[in-house]
Amino acid sequence: MKTELELNAKIMAITMKIMEKHPELSELLNEMPITIPNVSNPDINIKLLEEYYESLDNILKHLAIIMPSHPRLDSNRQLDAPMLNFDLPSIVERIKQEEDWISGKHNAITLMKSDIMRIVLIAMHEGNEMEMHKTGGPLSLHIVEGKLTLATEKDSIILHKGNLLTLHENIKHTLTAIDETIILLTILHERNSQTKIV
C-alpha cells in the first residue's frame, strides 16, 4: 500500500511526463483536482489519489495508442548525403527518452542509409538480447559504451567499450548486453538488396 506522499510523487512525475510529451494538454491538466490534501480540500484520501493516478496513467496509455509519443529526432532528417555529421552523445540521450527505451526494450535509430551501406546506433539495457539473426552483408560493431556478448553458432566473444568487431555476411549471431551498451553498427550490402537490419 503506497503512502499519500508516494502517490503524490507518482502523480507529479506522470503529470510532468504528460505535459512534456503532450504540452497541448497542459490546460486540461490544470483543470484537474488538486492532489495534495489541504484545509480547503480535506477529503483527499489514498483511494482517491490511486484513482487519480490511474486516470492519468490511462490518459498516457491512450495517447501512446492514438498518436506518436515522440518525434523521431528529425522526421525529415537526411539519411544519405555527400557528408553527414552526428553528435552521438546527443543522439543517445534522445533515444533514451523514447518509449521503447523507457519500457525496457533496446532502441535504435538509423543514422545513414544508402544503396550499399547502413549505419545504425543501438542502445541496449543490461540483459537485453537480440535473438539469433543474420545480415546479407558484412558488418562491423563498434562498442561506444558498455559491454556485450556476441555469440555465433560456433563461437562467443565479449566485447568491451572501444572494441570493434567485423563479421562476414550470413553468419547467424546473438547479441546480449552485459551492461547498458551503446553500439554503432555498420552494414554493407549489395546495391538494391533487401537486407533486414536487427
C-alpha positions in Angstrom: 0.0 0.0 0.0 1.5 3.3 -1.1 1.5 6.3 1.2 0.0 9.7 0.3 3.5 11.1 -0.2 4.5 8.3 -2.6 1.3 8.6 -4.6 1.7 12.4 -4.8 5.2 11.9 -6.1 4.0 9.4 -8.7 1.2 11.8 -9.7 3.7 14.7 -10.1 6.0 12.5 -12.2 3.3 11.3 -14.6 1.8 14.8 -14.9 5.2 16.2 -15.9 5.6 13.4 -18.4 2.2 14.1 -20.0 3.0 17.9 -20.1 6.4 17.3 -21.6 5.2 14.9 -24.3 1.9 16.5 -24.9 2.0 20.2 -24.0 -1.3 20.8 -25.7 -2.9 19.0 -22.7 -1.4 21.3 -20.0 -4.6 23.4 -19.8 -6.7 20.2 -19.3 -4.3 19.0 -16.5 -4.5 22.4 -14.8 -8.3 21.9 -14.5 -7.9 18.6 -12.8 -8.4 18.4 -9.0 -5.6 19.3 -6.6 -4.0 16.2 -5.2 -2.3 17.3 -2.0 -4.7 17.5 0.9 -5.2 20.9 2.4 -7.7 22.8 4.5 -9.9 23.7 1.6 -9.9 20.1 0.3 -9.6 17.8 3.3 -11.4 14.8 1.8 -8.5 13.6 -0.4 -7.5 10.1 0.7 -5.3 7.3 -0.6 -8.2 5.7 -2.6 -8.9 9.0 -4.4 -5.2 9.5 -5.1 -4.8 6.0 -6.6 -7.9 6.6 -8.8 -6.5 9.9 -9.9 -3.1 8.4 -10.7 -4.8 5.6 -12.7 -6.8 8.2 -14.7 -3.5 10.0 -15.6 -1.9 6.6 -16.5 -4.8 5.8 -18.7 -4.5 9.2 -20.5 -0.8 8.5 -21.2 -1.5 4.9 -22.5 -4.4 6.2 -24.7 -2.2 8.9 -26.2 0.5 6.4 -26.9 -2.0 4.4 -29.0 -3.7 7.2 -30.9 -0.7 9.4 -31.6 3.1 9.2 -31.7 4.6 9.7 -28.3 7.7 11.4 -29.7 9.0 12.7 -33.0 12.0 10.7 -34.3 14.9 13.1 -33.8 14.1 14.9 -37.1 11.5 13.1 -39.0 12.7 14.9 -42.1 16.4 14.3 -41.5 18.6 13.2 -44.4 19.8 9.7 -44.4 22.0 9.9 -47.4 24.1 13.0 -48.4 27.6 13.6 -49.6 28.6 14.4 -46.0 26.7 13.7 -42.7 27.9 14.7 -39.2 26.5 13.2 -36.0 26.7 14.2 -32.3 26.5 10.7 -30.9 26.1 11.6 -27.2 23.1 13.9 -28.0 21.5 11.2 -30.1 22.0 8.6 -27.4 20.4 10.9 -24.9 17.4 11.5 -27.2 16.7 7.8 -27.9 16.9 7.1 -24.2 13.9 9.4 -23.8 11.8 7.4 -26.2 9.1 4.9 -25.3 10.9 1.7 -26.3 13.9 2.5 -24.1 11.8 3.7 -21.2 9.7 0.4 -21.3 12.9 -1.6 -21.1 13.5 -2.6 -24.7 16.5 -1.8 -26.8 16.2 1.2 -29.0 17.9 2.1 -32.3 18.0 4.8 -34.9 19.3 4.7 -38.5 21.9 7.4 -38.9 22.8 6.8 -42.6 21.3 4.6 -45.3 22.4 4.3 -48.9 22.2 1.7 -51.6 25.3 0.0 -50.2 25.6 0.9 -46.5 23.6 1.4 -43.4 24.8 2.9 -40.1 22.6 2.3 -37.0 23.1 3.5 -33.4 21.7 1.0 -30.9 21.2 1.4 -27.2 20.7 -1.8 -25.1 19.7 -2.2 -21.5 21.7 -4.6 -19.3 20.3 -8.0 -20.1 18.7 -7.0 -23.4 19.1 -9.7 -26.1 18.9 -9.6 -29.9 18.0 -13.1 -30.8 19.8 -15.1 -33.4 19.8 -13.3 -36.7 22.0 -12.7 -39.8 22.6 -9.9 -42.3 23.0 -10.1 -46.0 26.3 -8.2 -46.0 29.4 -7.8 -43.9 29.1 -5.8 -40.8 31.1 -4.0 -38.1 30.1 -3.5 -34.5 31.8 -0.6 -32.6 31.1 -0.7 -28.8 30.8 3.0 -27.9 29.8 2.3 -24.3 29.3 -0.8 -22.1 29.9 -4.4 -22.7 28.1 -7.3 -24.5 28.4 -10.9 -25.6 28.3 -11.7 -29.3 27.6 -15.4 -29.9 27.6 -17.2 -33.3 26.7 -20.9 -33.8 30.4 -21.7 -33.2 32.0 -19.0 -31.1 31.3 -16.5 -28.3 33.2 -13.3 -27.6 32.8 -10.5 -25.0 33.2 -7.0 -26.5 34.1 -4.0 -24.3 33.9 -0.2 -24.8 36.3 0.7 -27.6 36.2 -2.8 -29.3 35.5 -3.1 -33.0 34.3 -6.4 -34.4 33.7 -7.4 -38.0 31.6 -10.2 -39.2 31.0 -11.7 -42.7 27.6 -11.8 -44.2 25.1 -14.6 -43.4 26.7 -15.5 -40.1 24.0 -16.0 -37.6 24.6 -14.3 -34.3 23.1 -13.2 -31.0 23.9 -10.0 -29.0 23.4 -9.9 -25.3 24.2 -6.8 -23.3 26.2 -7.5 -20.1 26.0 -3.8 -19.1 24.0 -0.9 -20.6 25.6 -0.8 -24.0 25.7 1.6 -27.0 26.7 0.1 -30.3 27.5 1.7 -33.7 26.5 -0.9 -36.3 27.6 -0.6 -39.9 26.4 -3.0 -42.6 27.4 -3.2 -46.2 25.1 -4.8 -48.7 24.8 -5.2 -52.4 23.0 -2.4 -54.3 19.3 -2.8 -54.1 19.4 -5.8 -51.8 16.6 -6.1 -49.2 18.9 -6.7 -46.2 16.9 -6.7 -42.9 18.7 -5.0 -40.1 18.1 -6.1 -36.5 
